[in-house]
Amino acid sequence: MFFVLAFTLAMNLYNQSKQTMDTVMYSVDRTNYYQHVGATNTNITRQVGIETIIPTLYTYVTNSDNSVRINIVDEDNELVQVFDAKIEGLVNQIAGRKDSETTSTPIYKRYNTIGRKLYMYGAPWAGNIALTVDRINAYVYGDDRYIGTSQLKVKYKSDDNYLLKLAGNGDGRFTESYVEYQNSGRIYWDEDYQESLVQLEGTVKTIITYQKIK
């Protein structure tokens, strides 16, 4: 009888210790707090012309929730233009800062470095529908113009980097494809750092890519 009680007590202590250890190990594993992203629809492709691309460019303007990104890729598989309200907002936030901490970030180097095809000129159109439409028009037709009150002029014409040029004045064909990502949300400790966990609602991001066909 005493043996059974002792064994039962020992097992209970073991289970409690294991549960405590599992909780501790979960809390120190940073991967448990990462955003988990997975593709839900992929490799949906067709051949299109600029008559399809241009209307699609304007659709991202109305997606204030940053749920759409549009990539333009040339025939050499180089990414030459990105339309993404989330990225543009980040570029705009750090564009006016000159400290090395912000100018050394990957987002700044990739999208706000003069001379690169992905240069966003500080993204002065970010958050403004009318200015964003101006930016799209400048890229589609190849204009050099000031956007809003910005002191930086977008130079799609001068840089020879605009849609009509890439499309051979409208005759070129592109492969259209998209990937839809489902973000399952992020798990984290609540504000009081209690043992309970909070699950954030997931989001969907659609990335549409147009690649020029040789």
Secondary structure, DSSP 4 states (H G I P E B T S, - for coil): -HHHHHHHHHHHHHHHHHHHHHHHHHHH-GGGGSPPEEEEEEEEEEEE-HHHHHHHHHHGGG-TT--EEEEEE-TTS-EEEEEEHHHHHHHHHHHT--SHHHHTSHHHHHHS-TTSTT--TT-TTTT-HHHHHHHHHHHHHT-EEE-TT-SSEEETTTTT--HHHHTTTTT--EEEEEEEEEE---EEE-TT--S-EEEPPPEEEEEEEEEE--
